[in-house]
Amino acid sequence: MKTIKNKSQKMKTIKLFATAILITLGISSVKAQTTTTTTSSSSSSPDIEFGVKAGVSFSTLKTGLNAVIDKSGKIGFNAGVFARIGKDLYFQPELNYVSFSDKYTFNSTAFQAKFRQLNLPLMVGYKIVNTDELIFRVSAGPDLYYNLKKPIAPGGFKYKDLTAGGVVNAGVDIGSLTFDARYSLGLSKFNKDLGQKSNIFSVGVGFKFQ
């Protein structure tokens, strides 16, 4: 039963991201057609870009509990879609799938918590350099995570489904390619009893549809 349930969750996740990517492509296509046919009217509308991205993540679970020792993280991956609204000052919402895991020892027993999550960053940013060939930008904002699968935890300890944090991001755009380095700091506890909060560093590459 667990195997069937896990497969069902994975299929739902794949369908969700496939739908998000198709919507992104569709909106980008409509935007491109509108831009070519209504150049005069679009000049007064805000700049909107859409894109897809993927990368790697590295996480460590911070804890203030002395019984939790030998903490170490493993490299995971992330993939998602984003929108960027504005010119020099912009708003960037995203929807990402994030995978990472952490090892730790609690009361002499080793555990490996594997996280499979949906991530929703809502960032406000500024383009320090903004030319047709090169953009250098920084952004920050709130960060939400939702567990798609319950991680393994010591008996009597449970990980929360929804957690919140803050994210800071630095990025470079070269033409349609985007490159990002990001740090996400957990502000609410993944596991209240273990006192664990997430710290995730990630790097990624993406493509903007223009």
Sine and cosine of phi, psi and omega as CSV:
sin_phi,cos_phi,sin_psi,cos_psi,sin_omega,cos_omega
0.00,0.00,-0.65,0.76,0.01,-1.00
-0.89,0.45,-0.64,0.77,-0.01,-1.00
-0.89,0.46,-0.70,0.71,0.01,-1.00
-0.89,0.45,-0.67,0.75,-0.01,-1.00
-0.90,0.43,-0.68,0.74,0.01,-1.00
-0.90,0.44,-0.66,0.75,0.03,-1.00
-0.90,0.44,-0.63,0.78,0.03,-1.00
-0.89,0.45,-0.66,0.75,0.03,-1.00
-0.90,0.44,-0.67,0.75,0.00,-1.00
-0.90,0.44,-0.67,0.74,0.01,-1.00
-0.90,0.44,-0.65,0.76,0.03,-1.00
-0.89,0.46,-0.65,0.76,0.01,-1.00
-0.91,0.42,-0.71,0.71,0.01,-1.00
-0.88,0.48,-0.69,0.72,0.01,-1.00
-0.89,0.45,-0.63,0.77,-0.01,-1.00
-0.88,0.47,-0.72,0.69,-0.03,-1.00
-0.96,0.28,-0.55,0.83,0.09,-1.00
-0.88,0.47,-0.67,0.74,0.04,-1.00
-0.90,0.44,-0.69,0.73,0.00,-1.00
-0.89,0.46,-0.66,0.75,0.01,-1.00
-0.92,0.39,-0.67,0.75,0.03,-1.00
-0.90,0.44,-0.64,0.77,0.05,-1.00
-0.89,0.45,-0.66,0.75,0.03,-1.00
-0.87,0.49,-0.72,0.70,0.01,-1.00
-0.89,0.45,-0.66,0.75,-0.01,-1.00
-0.91,0.42,-0.70,0.71,0.00,-1.00
-0.91,0.42,-0.63,0.77,0.01,-1.00
-0.90,0.44,-0.64,0.77,0.02,-1.00
-0.90,0.43,-0.69,0.72,0.03,-1.00
-0.89,0.45,-0.66,0.75,0.01,-1.00
-0.88,0.47,-0.68,0.73,-0.01,-1.00
-0.90,0.44,-0.67,0.74,0.02,-1.00
-0.91,0.41,-0.65,0.76,0.00,-1.00
-0.91,0.42,-0.62,0.78,-0.01,-1.00
-0.90,0.44,-0.64,0.77,-0.05,-1.00
-0.97,0.26,-0.47,0.88,-0.07,-1.00
-0.99,-0.11,-0.34,0.94,-0.03,-1.00
-0.74,-0.67,0.85,0.53,-0.07,-1.00
-0.88,0.47,-0.65,0.76,-0.07,-1.00
-0.92,0.39,-0.65,0.76,-0.02,-1.00
-0.98,0.22,-0.50,0.87,-0.06,-1.00
-0.97,0.26,-0.29,0.96,-0.03,-1.00
-0.89,0.45,-0.43,0.90,-0.01,-1.00
-1.00,-0.08,-0.12,0.99,-0.02,-1.00
-1.00,0.05,0.40,-0.91,-0.01,-1.00
-0.93,0.36,0.50,-0.86,0.05,-1.00
-0.94,0.35,0.74,-0.67,0.05,-1.00
-0.74,-0.67,0.80,-0.60,0.06,-1.00
-0.83,-0.56,0.51,-0.86,0.07,-1.00
-0.80,-0.61,0.44,-0.90,-0.01,-1.00
-0.27,-0.96,0.13,-0.99,0.09,-1.00
-0.85,-0.53,0.43,-0.90,-0.02,-1.00
-0.43,-0.90,0.32,-0.95,0.04,-1.00
-0.43,-0.90,0.39,-0.92,-0.01,-1.00
-0.09,-1.00,-0.26,-0.97,0.00,-1.00
-0.88,-0.48,0.47,-0.88,-0.03,-1.00
-0.77,-0.64,0.52,-0.85,0.10,-0.99
-0.73,-0.68,0.78,-0.62,-0.12,-0.99
-0.80,-0.60,0.52,-0.85,0.22,-0.97
-0.73,-0.69,0.62,-0.78,0.03,-1.00
-1.00,-0.09,0.95,-0.31,0.06,-1.00
-0.95,0.30,0.60,-0.80,0.04,-1.00
-0.49,-0.87,0.55,-0.84,0.06,-1.00
-0.98,-0.19,0.12,0.99,-0.04,-1.00
-1.00,0.03,0.85,-0.52,-0.06,-1.00
-0.91,0.42,-0.42,0.91,-0.01,-1.00
-0.96,0.29,-0.25,0.97,0.04,-1.00
-1.00,-0.09,0.90,-0.43,-0.06,-1.00
-0.74,-0.68,0.03,-1.00,0.06,-1.00
0.79,0.61,0.74,0.68,-0.03,-1.00
-0.98,0.19,0.71,-0.70,0.07,-1.00
-0.43,-0.90,0.55,-0.83,0.00,-1.00
-0.95,-0.32,0.30,-0.95,0.06,-1.00
-0.86,-0.51,0.46,-0.89,0.02,-1.00
-0.95,0.32,0.74,-0.67,0.08,-1.00
-0.86,-0.51,-0.31,-0.95,0.01,-1.00
-0.65,-0.76,0.26,-0.97,0.05,-1.00
-0.58,-0.81,0.46,-0.89,0.04,-1.00
-0.41,-0.91,0.55,-0.83,-0.02,-1.00
-0.05,-1.00,-0.21,-0.98,0.00,-1.00
-0.79,-0.61,0.42,-0.91,0.00,-1.00
-0.57,-0.82,0.34,-0.94,0.15,-0.99
-0.81,-0.59,0.54,-0.84,0.04,-1.00
-0.76,-0.65,0.89,-0.46,-0.14,-0.99
-0.87,-0.49,0.88,-0.48,0.01,-1.00
0.80,-0.60,0.05,-1.00,-0.01,-1.00
-0.97,-0.26,-0.97,-0.23,0.04,-1.00
-0.92,0.39,-0.74,0.67,0.11,-0.99
-1.00,-0.09,0.79,-0.62,-0.13,-0.99
-0.62,-0.78,0.30,-0.95,0.09,-1.00
-0.91,-0.42,0.74,-0.67,-0.05,-1.00
-0.76,-0.65,0.99,-0.14,0.16,-0.99
-1.00,0.05,0.49,-0.87,0.00,-1.00
-0.65,-0.76,0.34,-0.94,0.20,-0.98
-0.73,-0.68,0.90,-0.44,-0.11,-0.99
-0.80,-0.59,0.48,-0.88,0.22,-0.97
-0.98,-0.21,0.80,-0.60,-0.08,-1.00
-0.82,-0.57,0.72,-0.69,0.03,-1.00
-0.77,-0.63,0.77,-0.63,0.08,-1.00
-0.36,-0.93,0.22,-0.98,0.02,-1.00
-0.55,-0.83,0.40,-0.92,0.00,-1.00
-0.67,-0.74,0.63,-0.78,0.09,-1.00
-0.95,-0.30,0.58,-0.82,0.08,-1.00
-0.35,-0.94,0.27,-0.96,0.05,-1.00
-0.89,-0.45,0.76,-0.65,0.01,-1.00
-0.76,-0.65,0.86,-0.52,-0.04,-1.00
0.78,0.62,0.74,0.67,0.08,-1.00
0.94,0.35,0.18,0.98,0.04,-1.00
-0.90,-0.44,0.74,-0.67,-0.02,-1.00
-1.00,0.09,0.64,-0.76,0.03,-1.00
-0.74,-0.67,0.52,-0.86,0.14,-0.99
-0.79,-0.61,0.93,-0.36,-0.01,-1.00
-1.00,-0.05,0.89,-0.46,0.02,-1.00
-0.97,-0.23,0.81,-0.59,-0.05,-1.00
-0.94,-0.35,0.75,-0.67,0.12,-0.99
-0.80,-0.60,0.94,-0.34,-0.23,-0.97
-0.72,-0.69,0.42,-0.91,0.27,-0.96
-1.00,-0.09,0.70,-0.72,-0.07,-1.00
-0.83,-0.55,0.74,-0.67,0.00,-1.00
-0.81,-0.59,1.00,-0.03,0.13,-0.99
-1.00,0.08,0.60,-0.80,0.05,-1.00
-0.79,-0.61,1.00,-0.04,-0.19,-0.98
-0.95,-0.30,0.55,-0.83,0.20,-0.98
-0.94,-0.34,0.74,-0.67,-0.08,-1.00
-0.71,-0.71,0.13,-0.99,0.03,-1.00
-0.66,-0.75,0.71,-0.71,0.02,-1.00
-1.00,0.00,0.97,-0.24,-0.02,-1.00
-0.93,0.37,-0.65,0.76,0.13,-0.99
-0.87,-0.49,0.78,-0.63,-0.07,-1.00
-0.64,-0.77,1.00,0.00,0.06,-1.00
-0.81,-0.58,0.13,-0.99,0.02,-1.00
-0.91,0.42,-0.53,0.85,-0.06,-1.00
-1.00,-0.02,-0.51,0.86,-0.13,-0.99
-0.58,-0.81,0.71,-0.70,0.11,-0.99
-0.76,-0.65,0.78,-0.63,0.15,-0.99
-0.89,-0.45,0.80,-0.59,-0.16,-0.99
-0.67,-0.74,0.42,-0.91,0.11,-0.99
-0.74,-0.68,0.51,-0.86,-0.03,-1.00
-0.43,-0.90,0.30,-0.95,0.01,-1.00
-0.35,-0.94,0.35,-0.94,0.02,-1.00
0.19,-0.98,-0.06,-1.00,0.04,-1.00
-0.96,0.29,0.37,-0.93,-0.14,-0.99
-0.63,-0.78,0.84,-0.54,0.00,-1.00
-0.91,-0.42,0.63,-0.78,0.03,-1.00
-0.78,-0.63,0.68,-0.73,0.05,-1.00
-0.80,-0.60,0.82,-0.57,-0.02,-1.00
-0.96,0.27,0.84,-0.54,0.09,-1.00
-0.99,0.11,-0.35,0.94,-0.02,-1.00
-0.58,-0.81,0.70,-0.71,-0.02,-1.00
-0.93,0.37,0.86,-0.52,0.07,-1.00
-0.94,0.34,0.42,-0.91,0.06,-1.00
-0.94,0.34,0.70,-0.71,0.01,-1.00
-0.66,-0.75,0.34,-0.94,0.09,-1.00
-0.84,0.54,0.45,-0.89,-0.03,-1.00
-0.82,0.57,0.76,-0.65,-0.02,-1.00
1.00,0.05,-0.08,1.00,0.01,-1.00
-0.90,-0.43,0.75,-0.66,-0.04,-1.00
-0.81,-0.59,0.58,-0.81,0.10,-0.99
-1.00,0.04,0.63,-0.77,-0.01,-1.00
-0.96,0.29,0.49,-0.87,0.04,-1.00
-0.96,0.29,-0.63,0.78,-0.09,-1.00
-0.84,-0.54,0.77,-0.64,0.07,-1.00
-0.70,-0.71,0.33,-0.95,-0.05,-1.00
-0.77,-0.64,0.42,-0.91,0.02,-1.00
-0.33,-0.94,-0.25,-0.97,0.06,-1.00
-0.78,-0.62,0.50,-0.87,-0.06,-1.00
-0.75,-0.66,0.63,-0.77,0.15,-0.99
-0.84,-0.54,0.60,-0.80,-0.14,-0.99
-0.63,-0.78,0.65,-0.76,0.15,-0.99
-0.82,-0.57,0.71,-0.70,-0.08,-1.00
-0.57,-0.82,0.34,-0.94,0.05,-1.00
-0.75,-0.66,0.71,-0.70,0.11,-0.99
-0.93,-0.38,0.79,-0.62,0.11,-0.99
-0.86,-0.50,0.98,-0.20,-0.13,-0.99
0.90,0.43,-0.82,-0.58,0.01,-1.00
-1.00,0.01,-0.13,0.99,0.00,-1.00
-1.00,0.06,0.64,-0.77,0.04,-1.00
-0.83,-0.56,0.61,-0.79,0.02,-1.00
-0.76,-0.65,0.74,-0.67,-0.09,-1.00
-0.70,-0.72,0.57,-0.82,0.20,-0.98
-0.82,-0.58,0.73,-0.68,-0.21,-0.98
-0.63,-0.78,0.59,-0.81,0.10,-1.00
-0.80,-0.60,0.82,-0.57,0.01,-1.00
-0.91,-0.41,0.86,-0.52,-0.03,-1.00
-0.96,-0.28,0.86,-0.51,0.03,-1.00
-0.94,0.33,0.79,-0.62,0.02,-1.00
-0.97,-0.22,-0.43,0.90,0.11,-0.99
-0.95,-0.33,0.41,-0.91,-0.12,-0.99
-0.99,0.13,0.76,-0.65,0.13,-0.99
-0.89,0.46,-0.67,0.74,-0.03,-1.00
-0.71,-0.70,0.96,-0.27,-0.12,-0.99
-0.89,0.45,-0.67,0.74,-0.06,-1.00
-0.93,0.37,-0.59,0.81,0.04,-1.00
-1.00,0.06,-0.16,0.99,0.01,-1.00
0.93,0.37,0.45,0.89,-0.11,-0.99
-1.00,0.00,0.73,-0.68,0.15,-0.99
-0.82,-0.57,0.48,-0.88,-0.05,-1.00
-1.00,-0.06,0.59,-0.81,0.20,-0.98
-0.79,-0.61,0.88,-0.47,-0.08,-1.00
-0.82,-0.57,0.84,-0.55,0.13,-0.99
-0.95,-0.30,0.73,-0.69,-0.03,-1.00
-0.62,-0.79,0.48,-0.88,0.12,-0.99
-0.78,-0.63,0.52,-0.85,-0.05,-1.00
-0.38,-0.92,0.24,-0.97,0.06,-1.00
-0.77,-0.63,0.57,-0.82,-0.03,-1.00
-0.59,-0.81,-0.02,-1.00,0.00,-1.00
-0.67,-0.74,0.78,-0.62,0.03,-1.00
-1.00,-0.08,0.67,-0.75,0.09,-1.00
-1.00,-0.08,0.88,-0.47,-0.08,-1.00
-0.89,-0.46,0.00,0.00,0.00,0.00
